[in-house]
Amino acid sequence: MDASALQKSRRRANPSKKPKGNPNKRPKTDEPREQNRNQGNAAAVPLAPVAPLSIPVPSDSMRFTDLKNLLDPLLLKTITDDLKFDHMMPVQEATLHELLEKRIDCLAQAKTGTGKTVAFLLPAIQTLINKNKPRGSGISLLVISPTRELAMQIAKEASNLLQRLPQFKVSIAIGGTNKDKEERDILRGDGCDILIATPGRLYDHLGNQQITQSFRNLDTLVLDEADRLLDMGFMEDLKKIIRCLPDKEKSKRQGMLFSATIAPHVQQFAHLVLASGYKFISTIPAGEAQIHQRVPQLLVTVESWAQVVPAMVASIQSECKLIGPAEFKAIVFAPTAALADFYHDVLSNISGLPQASVLHARVSQSRRTKVTNEFREASSAILVATDVVARGLDFPGVSNVFQIGLPADKESYIHRLGRTARAGKEGRSVFIVTEPESFFPRHVLKAITFETANPDFASVAPQVETIVNKYEAKGKTYQAWLGFYKAHARAMRWSDDQLVAEANKFAIEALGCGEIPGLERKTVGKMGLKGARGLNIVANLPQKSGGGRGAGGGRAKGPAAR
Ligand SMILES: Nc1ncnc2c1ncn2[C@@H]1O[C@H](COP(=O)(O)OP(=O)(O)OP(=O)(O)O)[C@@H](O)[C@H]1O
């Protein structure tokens, strides 16, 4: 990061005022989260929300060398000489001293791409060094991450920080990989000091007493992307995991929650990980959006579903021309795996664009790792993805983010956007919605100033039509569309009949289907669309239905399925 970028980033982070009101208020579509929050852990009394500290970030950012009395010389040398970090990012400046010296528990909020990972790894690694425990004393630091890719990235960053201290070992525990190998790694003779894990796989491992035992001396517990982990999808696993760990008050372990977005439920559940006197440290000034104001955010509103894909292609072509093909590195976010496959197919068949790849939860783990690594290394490429890459992933040099259709919620929009303009770099964003979806930029994202854009999509429409006509998985795409928008139907003010009518328009106009794709009866039931008019209901198929007759699949669409 250059000096002027650092100056800019410092100017942005001036948390001198306490936030007023609730800038993170969730859209109305989040009732399930609300219910889940209220169910909470009955035994635990939620703490009253803690007001954010007013920590003014000085105009001259501290240097890492200013911490030489608190940091191990080898660790400091790695930061300055190997990683070439000189000044601290605002979140590091705001947290490191307190985390290192006072070992406070904290809930920390800072914009995407501003160095939160180092802010939690550094104090935790220093604790590991300070404790100087004999080998085989068990895991000192546990970091929990919502996605596998983010867990791998954090593990890499931890290994980078430990390159001059090779006696300390980092392991990962993530789904989709060989569990036995992970187990051997965690329990190996020379020990595992740092474990980075996703919740489901970690809980699986905790069925093994030996692994549970390896947490007996846990010094630090971190939840990265804390608001996601304390959300409905992960809460139950998380509570079970925490029950398997030593009691937090007795063990005196340090707890840290980090995220760019801190939704209200985070403060309600922070006590699961943090001690009662924890500090809330925010480097986002009151009233300021949690996103980088310098990222130009273009909004394209199209009239019909048929215009979405041509508008996507035209926007990508125009941005690619603006940035230059050699530097154009874009992530295209789609609402579901099937829509990501569809958009990927289209973009792969448009000449003149950088190579496109696709990533979502239904891609095999080995492929996910390969695609992630290739995209990280690429100087020019397109990655079509679902929210599996929305949070935390640090792909260098992403010039553009495209969001096609509604994100799951406001936080998802912010985290997706945060894949560009990281660590002081420039970035651009395009958000494409249809008229019925335009409530989202207008109301849910009302704090954001969008620039209206009108890409010339009429000229690409015939080419897109030819590609779409050849696309085979139309039924699957239709079903995924229906499942996703069913979840947003209330916000769109659609009845079930209207939802189906819009889905059918999408099938005919956007997918070029000759007739409404069939949906198995059981799928209609699972989607809660029994009785809705306009569906083409077909009998349940014996087993796997494939893409042929019915829309196939039938698996509920949740975060895990994306
Ligand atoms: N002090 C620093 N100076 C320069 N670069 C830094 C510094 N600290 C971290 N970085 C780099 O900044 C980039 C972004 O950091 P990181 O991924 O930790 O951001 P983040 O705040 O966790 O983002 P997100 O909210 O998206 O998870 C990384 O490439 C990291 O190596």
PDBQT file of the ligand as one rigid body, heavy atoms in Angstrom, charges set to zero:
ROOT
HETATM    1  N1  LIG A 601      -0.524  -2.498   7.790  1.00  0.00    +0.000 N 
HETATM    2  C1  LIG A 601      -0.699  -2.918   6.555  1.00  0.00    +0.000 A 
HETATM    3  N2  LIG A 601      -0.080  -2.314   5.527  1.00  0.00    +0.000 NA
HETATM    4  C2  LIG A 601      -0.289  -2.713   4.260  1.00  0.00    +0.000 A 
HETATM    5  N3  LIG A 601      -1.090  -3.737   3.916  1.00  0.00    +0.000 NA
HETATM    6  C3  LIG A 601      -1.727  -4.382   4.895  1.00  0.00    +0.000 A 
HETATM    7  C4  LIG A 601      -1.556  -4.027   6.252  1.00  0.00    +0.000 A 
HETATM    8  N4  LIG A 601      -2.313  -4.850   7.001  1.00  0.00    +0.000 NA
HETATM    9  C5  LIG A 601      -2.930  -5.693   6.153  1.00  0.00    +0.000 A 
HETATM   10  N5  LIG A 601      -2.567  -5.433   4.885  1.00  0.00    +0.000 N 
HETATM   11  C6  LIG A 601      -3.044  -6.111   3.665  1.00  0.00    +0.000 C 
HETATM   12  O1  LIG A 601      -4.337  -5.596   3.361  1.00  0.00    +0.000 OA
HETATM   13  C7  LIG A 601      -5.115  -6.587   2.680  1.00  0.00    +0.000 C 
HETATM   14  C8  LIG A 601      -6.506  -6.649   3.268  1.00  0.00    +0.000 C 
HETATM   15  O2  LIG A 601      -6.443  -7.162   4.561  1.00  0.00    +0.000 OA
HETATM   16  P1  LIG A 601      -7.537  -8.189   5.145  1.00  0.00    +0.000 P 
HETATM   17  O3  LIG A 601      -7.824  -9.273   4.186  1.00  0.00    +0.000 OA
HETATM   18  O4  LIG A 601      -7.092  -8.555   6.501  1.00  0.00    +0.000 OA
HETATM   19  O5  LIG A 601      -8.808  -7.231   5.201  1.00  0.00    +0.000 OA
HETATM   20  P2  LIG A 601     -10.144  -7.398   6.046  1.00  0.00    +0.000 P 
HETATM   21  O6  LIG A 601     -10.332  -6.117   6.765  1.00  0.00    +0.000 OA
HETATM   22  O7  LIG A 601     -10.123  -8.655   6.840  1.00  0.00    +0.000 OA
HETATM   23  O8  LIG A 601     -11.211  -7.502   4.874  1.00  0.00    +0.000 OA
HETATM   24  P3  LIG A 601     -12.672  -8.223   4.862  1.00  0.00    +0.000 P 
HETATM   25  O9  LIG A 601     -13.598  -7.362   5.668  1.00  0.00    +0.000 OA
HETATM   26  O10 LIG A 601     -13.034  -8.221   3.441  1.00  0.00    +0.000 OA
HETATM   27  O11 LIG A 601     -12.488  -9.550   5.476  1.00  0.00    +0.000 OA
HETATM   28  C9  LIG A 601      -4.326  -7.881   2.795  1.00  0.00    +0.000 C 
HETATM   29  O12 LIG A 601      -3.707  -8.134   1.563  1.00  0.00    +0.000 OA
HETATM   30  C10 LIG A 601      -3.300  -7.607   3.871  1.00  0.00    +0.000 C 
HETATM   31  O13 LIG A 601      -2.126  -8.359   3.704  1.00  0.00    +0.000 OA
ENDROOT
TORSDOF 0
